[in-house]
């Protein structure tokens, strides 16, 4: 009986795959696209597909990691011409972070199609917000080809205290926000989060046959260091280690799924050695040194799904185990480290971990903000 039911479940269709809904709108228009390697229809890039279908793509805007997705995290991306199509690519992760009036002068409609992973510190939603601002300022419509959020089941973490606003946290969201990019866009419009409270005219192509609790395996890695489904699912819990004096798998082919330090030798048996990997991490923390710590590559991510929570036990355990506690959160020790406050989004967390505050008390300190966010979020949902 169950297999029959399963066979009748229609499969997810991303916004991009539903060309019948948006090709009529694009016909005869000059189109600009913000996309990267995740913008695909089947196995073909969206830009290549649209050109084949006779759509006039006049330019592409590239985000962090570049249009074809081959630039390391945080590296500036230059303007270029796409070797495959000859279309000019304007980087919005370099000299400027949003399209200028001149960039949009010969554009009738913009398309945004980037795979997101549902956390505040992943920069795609920031790129979306700036694109929305540019569209609003220049009277352009923005079409969002929506994609599933692989971590959509998870709404957890403190709401960003705006005094820690940064390039990895621009909006008062929890660490894991439970939205698709189109839902986020509606929220940014509705909550007045865009600069000067401007509103962007949106045309959303929703994902078909989708709800937030669905498991969704990404067909293409969304960025160089989220190269496995395991990394994508652990990312809400392990990205906080970017603000800790530990290697979190950068410099290996298992980023965000292994955690360690040379200083944990004798405490943990598991070990690995980070090296410079072009396009992923050229100069990782503890490069060419044997690191000891946790191996989460086989961790059952269904446990996270069942708990509906970000895992803080790993950071608590590793702090407790670390022999040089004064180093643990000291971001002056490495230019590869961020500050824990900007990642977590609150000023209390560092001291809570140092003081051995219980997980229950840490979670209680996020209220009532997190509950209020969950309520506010309902207004902007497209999917159940």
LOMIKE-908539 format. One record per residue (C-alpha): x, y, z. Coordinates in steps of 0.1 Angstrom, whole numbers, plus 5000, padded with zeros to 4 digits. Example, Ala and Ser with C-alpha at 12.3 -4.5 7.8 and 13.67 -1.06 7.14 Angstrom:
# residues 2
512349555078 513749895071 
***
This chain:
# residues 384
500050005000 502750245010 504750194978 501650284958 501150604978 504850684972 504550634935 501650884934 503551154952 504451414925 508051504925 509451854934 509752094904 511952394910 510852734898 513452724870 512152384858 508652534852 509552714820 505852714809 505152964837 507753224829 508953194793 505853394781 506753674805 510453684792 509653664755 510753984737 512354134769 515954214777 516753984806 519554004833 520153704856 521753674890 522853314891 525653074899 526352704891 523252594910 520852764885 520052464864 517152314845 517851934845 521651924839 521852244818 522552594832 519652834832 521453094811 522352834785 518752694785 517153044781 519453124752 518452804735 514852894740 515353234723 515353454753 517553764751 519953744781 521954074781 524054024812 524653804842 525353924878 527653694897 527553644935 530153524960 532053224945 531353364910 528853284882 530252934876 530952874913 534652824913 535953104936 536953044972 534953185001 535453555007 537653604976 536853904955 535253814921 536154014890 533954124860 534453904830 532953774798 531453424800 533653214778 530752974769 528153234758 530053564754 527653734778 529154004801 529353894838 529254174863 530554074897 528554184928 531154034951 534054264944 534154634937 530454674941 527654474957 524554584938 523854674902 524255044892 521755244873 523955204842 524054824847 520154814846 519655074818 519354814791 517454564812 513654504812 513454234839 515854064863 515853704874 517253564906 518053194908 520553084935 520352774956 520252874993 520852655024 518552835048 520952995073 521553365082 525253355075 525053225040 525353535018 522853454990 519953625008 522053935013 522753944976 519053904969 518154194992 520654424975 519354314941 515754394953 516954744964 518554804930 515354694912 513154914935 515455214929 515355164891 511755064886 512554704875 510654384882 512454094899 511453744890 512553484916 512853124904 512452954938 514252644950 513752424981 515652505013 517352175024 517252295060 513652435058 512452215087 514852395111 513952735127 516452785155 519053005171 518953355185 517653645164 520553865151 521154155175 521554425149 524654565167 526454255153 525154325117 527854225092 528354075058 527353735073 524253875090 522254165077 518754095089 517054015123 516753645115 517553335136 520653135126 518452895107 515353075093 513252805077 512453015045 513052965008 514653264991 511253374977 509753365012 512653565025 512153824997 508453865007 509553905044 512254165035 509654365015 506854325042 509054395072 510654705056 514154555058 515354705025 517355035027 514955325033 512055075035 511755044997 509654774982 510654564952 508054444927 508354064928 507153794904 507653454921 507753124904 507252884934 508552534937 505752284928 504851984950 506952114979 506552165017 509052275043 509551935060 510551765028 514051615025 515751764995 519151654981 520851934963 521751834927 524752074926 527052184955 525952544964 529452654971 532952504971 532952415008 529452285009 530451994986 528351715001 524751675013 526151595048 527951935049 524752115038 522751945066 525351995093 526152355082 523552525106 525352355135 528952355123 529352695107 529652855142 533152695143 534252965119 534353175151 536352925171 540152845171 539552505156 539752385120 536252295107 537352085078 538552365055 541652245037 540051895034 537451745011 535151725042 534552085052 531952145080 531951765087 535251735106 536351955135 539751955152 542952115164 546652005170 546052105206 543451825211 546151555206 545751285232 542151385239 540651265206 541750965185 540351085152 542751295132 543151465098 545551715082 544352025065 546252135033 545852415009 543252324983 542752564954 539252694950 538252564984 540752685011 544152805001 545452885036 543252695061 543752725099 546352465111 547552405075 549752095072 549352015109 547651705122 544351795139 542551585164 538851605171 535351505159 534451315128 530851395118 530951255083 528750955093 526651145119 522951065114 521451395103 517951245109 518851315146 518951685138 515651655119 513951475148 515251735173 514352035151 517352205167 520852335159 523352115177 525252305204 526652005221 529651985199 530852335207 530252285244 532151955243 535152085224 535352395247 535352165277 538051945261 540352225249 543452265270 543952635262 540552775268 541753135265 542453065228 539052915220 537153225209 540253455203 539753565167 543053765168 544953435165 544053375128 542853575099 540853255090 538553305120 535453515123 534053645156 531553425173 529153715180 528653785143 528053415136 525753335165 524253685164 524253765201 526653905226 525853645253 526953315237 530753335242 530253395280 527553135282 529852865268 532852975290 530652975321 529252625314 525652755311 523352465303 521852425268 518352475282 519452815297 521152915265 517952835245 515853025270 517953335265 516853345228 513253405239 510853575233 512653675200 512653325184 508953265192 508053605179 509953535147 508153205141 504853385144 505853665121 507253415095 503853265089 502753585071 505253525043 505053155037 504353015002 504552655013 503052455041 
***
